[in-house]
Amino acid sequence: MEFQILKNPMSILEVHLGRSETVTAEAGALVFMKGDIEVDTKMRSGFLKTVKVSLLGSESFFVNKYTAREDGCVLGLTGPPVGDIVEIPITQGSGFIVQSGSYIASTQGVEIDTKWQGFTKGIFGSELFMLKVTGAGKVFCNAYGGIIQKQLAAGEKMVLDNYHLVALSADSEYNVTKFGGLKSTILGGEGLVTEIHGPATVYFQTKNLKELIDLLGVRHTSETRGDSMSFAGFKIK
């Protein structure tokens, strides 16, 4: 199986499949298919886990499993944000916490679950839940703007605006806090930030989705209606 990420920041993930190779993708991520590919639409992994990921992680209830019936098959996949697609390697015994709404696809062996932040840790962006990715394989994420990776060594610290976070190694030490004092939080335009302590791997996006949402005058909501679209907890009518 081979992957190509094309046309960043107007990005598309191109997946080249050999016979019997499989990739799982978010429902609605398909752009094109070439070759004899079997499509199996299913719940993520068990009813209760699927409900948790769908309702709490802002992901769709179903995923599509694409299996090549012959060599030379090609898939084109993408996500809603106008921005980069990044490949995040997942190794056994480790994992990543991933921004809700950025997941596009993953290879076999990758498990998707939700990560409860709790009221002691606060929230990432607008969500109380993030997706937790474990297992072994690759996961592909799409974010708003460019995606930058930073590696923090032991003893290093990084402060990141919550709305810029894309993914964070799950075994990292982190806490969500206010930006400076009360005056800075209210007047400084930053709100909550995540303080990350190394060793850690951090992926962040160069643009702030909340600022775009505010610019467009879109309201934050958890409602679901047929005449609107939801992304990362925001409803676009």
C-alpha positions as CSV (number, residue, x, y, z in Angstrom):
1,M,0.0,0.0,0.0
2,E,1.3,3.4,-1.0
3,F,0.1,6.9,-0.1
4,Q,0.6,10.3,-1.6
5,I,-0.6,13.6,-0.2
6,L,-1.2,16.0,-3.1
7,K,-2.0,19.7,-3.6
8,N,-1.5,20.9,0.0
9,P,-3.1,23.1,1.2
10,M,-6.0,22.2,-1.2
11,S,-5.1,18.7,-0.2
12,I,-6.2,15.2,-1.2
13,L,-4.9,11.9,0.0
14,E,-4.3,9.4,-2.8
15,V,-4.1,5.8,-1.7
16,H,-2.7,3.1,-4.0
17,L,-4.0,-0.4,-3.1
18,G,-2.7,-3.8,-4.1
19,R,-5.0,-6.9,-4.2
20,S,-6.7,-7.5,-0.8
21,E,-5.3,-4.4,0.8
22,T,-7.7,-2.3,2.9
23,V,-8.1,1.2,4.2
24,T,-10.8,2.6,6.4
25,A,-12.1,6.2,5.8
26,E,-14.6,8.6,7.3
27,A,-18.0,8.5,5.7
28,G,-18.1,11.3,3.1
29,A,-14.3,11.4,2.6
30,L,-14.3,9.8,-0.9
31,V,-13.4,12.0,-3.9
32,F,-12.8,9.2,-6.5
33,M,-12.2,5.5,-6.9
34,K,-10.3,3.7,-9.7
35,G,-10.2,0.0,-10.2
36,D,-12.2,-2.9,-8.7
37,I,-12.7,-1.8,-5.1
38,E,-15.2,-3.4,-2.7
39,V,-16.9,-0.9,-0.4
40,D,-18.2,-2.0,3.0
41,T,-20.1,0.6,5.1
42,K,-20.2,-0.3,8.8
43,M,-20.3,1.0,12.3
44,R,-16.9,1.9,13.7
45,S,-16.4,-1.0,16.2
46,G,-19.3,-2.1,18.2
47,F,-22.5,-0.2,18.8
48,L,-21.7,1.5,22.2
49,K,-18.2,2.5,21.1
50,T,-19.6,3.8,17.8
51,V,-22.2,5.9,19.6
52,K,-19.5,7.4,21.8
53,V,-17.2,8.3,19.0
54,S,-20.0,9.7,16.9
55,L,-21.9,11.7,19.5
56,L,-19.0,12.8,21.6
57,G,-16.2,13.0,19.1
58,S,-18.2,14.8,16.3
59,E,-17.4,12.0,13.9
60,S,-19.9,10.2,11.6
61,F,-21.7,7.1,12.9
62,F,-20.3,5.0,10.0
63,V,-17.0,4.4,8.2
64,N,-16.3,3.0,4.8
65,K,-13.9,0.1,4.4
66,Y,-12.3,0.0,1.0
67,T,-10.8,-3.4,-0.2
68,A,-9.0,-3.8,-3.5
69,R,-10.0,-6.8,-5.5
70,E,-7.1,-6.3,-7.9
71,D,-3.7,-4.7,-8.1
72,G,-3.5,-1.0,-9.2
73,C,-6.5,0.3,-7.4
74,V,-6.5,4.0,-6.4
75,L,-8.6,6.0,-3.9
76,G,-8.9,9.8,-3.5
77,L,-9.9,10.9,0.0
78,T,-10.1,14.3,1.7
79,G,-11.7,16.2,4.6
80,P,-13.8,19.3,5.1
81,P,-11.1,21.8,6.2
82,V,-9.2,23.9,3.6
83,G,-5.7,22.9,4.7
84,D,-3.0,20.3,4.8
85,I,-3.3,16.6,5.2
86,V,-0.8,14.9,7.4
87,E,0.2,11.3,8.0
88,I,0.7,10.4,11.6
89,P,2.5,7.0,12.3
90,I,1.0,5.0,15.2
91,T,3.1,2.4,16.9
92,Q,2.1,-0.3,19.3
93,G,2.1,0.8,22.9
94,S,1.8,4.5,22.1
95,G,-1.0,6.6,20.5
96,F,-2.2,10.1,19.7
97,I,-5.0,12.4,20.9
98,V,-6.5,13.9,17.7
99,Q,-8.6,16.9,17.2
100,S,-12.3,16.0,16.7
101,G,-13.3,16.4,13.1
102,S,-9.9,16.2,11.5
103,Y,-9.8,12.3,11.0
104,I,-9.9,11.2,7.4
105,A,-8.6,7.7,7.2
106,S,-6.5,5.0,8.8
107,T,-4.9,1.7,7.9
108,Q,-5.6,-1.7,9.4
109,G,-4.6,-2.1,13.0
110,V,-5.5,1.4,14.0
111,E,-8.2,1.8,16.7
112,I,-10.3,5.0,17.1
113,D,-11.8,5.9,20.5
114,T,-12.7,9.0,22.5
115,K,-10.5,10.6,25.1
116,W,-12.3,12.2,28.0
117,Q,-10.5,15.3,29.1
118,G,-12.4,15.8,32.3
119,F,-13.1,19.0,34.2
120,T,-9.7,19.0,35.8
121,K,-7.9,19.2,32.4
122,G,-10.5,21.5,30.8
123,I,-11.2,21.3,27.1
124,F,-9.5,21.4,23.8
125,G,-11.1,24.0,21.6
126,S,-14.9,23.7,21.8
127,E,-15.0,20.0,22.7
128,L,-14.9,18.0,25.9
129,F,-13.8,15.0,23.9
130,M,-11.0,14.3,21.5
131,L,-10.4,11.2,19.4
132,K,-7.8,8.8,20.8
133,V,-5.9,6.8,18.2
134,T,-4.0,3.6,19.2
135,G,-2.8,0.4,17.7
136,A,-0.2,0.1,14.9
137,G,-0.5,1.7,11.5
138,K,-1.1,5.1,10.0
139,V,-3.8,7.8,10.5
140,F,-4.4,10.7,8.2
141,C,-5.7,14.0,9.4
142,N,-6.9,17.2,7.7
143,A,-6.7,20.5,9.4
144,Y,-7.4,24.2,8.8
145,G,-4.3,25.9,7.3
146,G,-0.8,24.4,7.3
147,I,0.1,21.6,9.7
148,I,3.4,21.8,11.6
149,Q,5.1,19.1,13.7
150,K,7.1,20.0,16.7
151,Q,9.2,17.5,18.8
152,L,9.6,18.5,22.4
153,A,12.6,17.0,24.3
154,A,12.4,16.1,28.0
155,G,12.3,19.3,30.1
156,E,11.0,21.4,27.2
157,K,7.6,23.2,27.4
158,M,5.3,24.5,24.8
159,V,2.1,26.6,25.2
160,L,-0.4,26.1,22.4
161,D,-3.7,27.8,21.7
162,N,-6.4,25.1,21.9
163,Y,-7.9,25.9,18.5
164,H,-4.6,25.3,16.8
165,L,-4.1,21.8,18.2
166,V,-4.3,18.9,15.7
167,A,-2.7,16.0,17.5
168,L,-0.7,15.3,20.6
169,S,1.2,12.1,21.7
170,A,-1.1,10.4,24.2
171,D,1.6,9.8,26.8
172,S,2.5,13.5,27.0
173,E,2.1,15.5,30.1
174,Y,-0.2,18.4,29.5
175,N,-2.7,20.6,31.2
176,V,-5.3,23.1,29.9
177,T,-5.1,26.5,31.5
178,K,-6.2,30.2,31.0
179,F,-3.9,32.4,28.9
180,G,-2.1,34.6,31.5
181,G,-4.3,36.3,34.1
182,L,-7.9,37.2,34.0
183,K,-7.2,40.4,32.1
184,S,-5.2,38.5,29.4
185,T,-7.9,35.9,29.1
186,I,-10.6,38.4,28.6
187,L,-8.8,41.0,26.5
188,G,-5.9,39.1,25.0
189,G,-8.0,37.1,22.5
190,E,-6.5,33.8,23.5
191,G,-8.8,32.2,26.1
192,L,-7.7,28.7,27.0
193,V,-4.3,27.3,26.0
194,T,-2.7,23.8,26.4
195,E,0.6,23.7,28.3
196,I,2.6,20.7,27.0
197,H,5.7,19.2,28.6
198,G,8.2,17.1,26.8
199,P,9.0,14.5,25.7
200,A,6.1,15.0,23.3
201,T,5.1,15.1,19.6
202,V,2.8,17.9,18.7
203,Y,1.0,18.7,15.4
204,F,-0.7,22.0,15.1
205,Q,-2.5,24.0,12.4
206,T,-1.4,27.5,11.4
207,K,-4.9,28.9,11.2
208,N,-7.6,29.2,13.9
209,L,-11.0,27.6,12.9
210,K,-12.8,29.5,15.6
211,E,-11.7,32.8,14.2
212,L,-13.1,31.8,10.8
213,I,-16.3,30.6,12.4
214,D,-16.6,33.9,14.3
215,L,-15.9,35.9,11.1
216,L,-18.7,34.0,9.3
217,G,-21.1,34.5,12.2
218,V,-21.7,30.8,12.7
219,R,-23.1,29.8,16.1
220,H,-21.7,27.0,18.2
221,T,-24.2,24.2,18.8
222,S,-24.7,20.5,19.4
223,E,-27.9,20.3,17.5
224,T,-28.4,18.2,14.3
225,R,-30.5,19.3,11.4
226,G,-30.8,18.3,7.8
227,D,-30.2,21.8,6.4
228,S,-26.9,22.4,8.1
229,M,-23.4,21.0,8.4
230,S,-21.5,20.4,11.7
231,F,-17.7,20.5,12.1
232,A,-15.8,20.4,15.4
233,G,-18.9,21.4,17.3
234,F,-19.9,24.3,15.1
235,K,-23.0,24.4,12.9
236,I,-22.8,26.0,9.5
237,K,-26.2,26.7,8.0
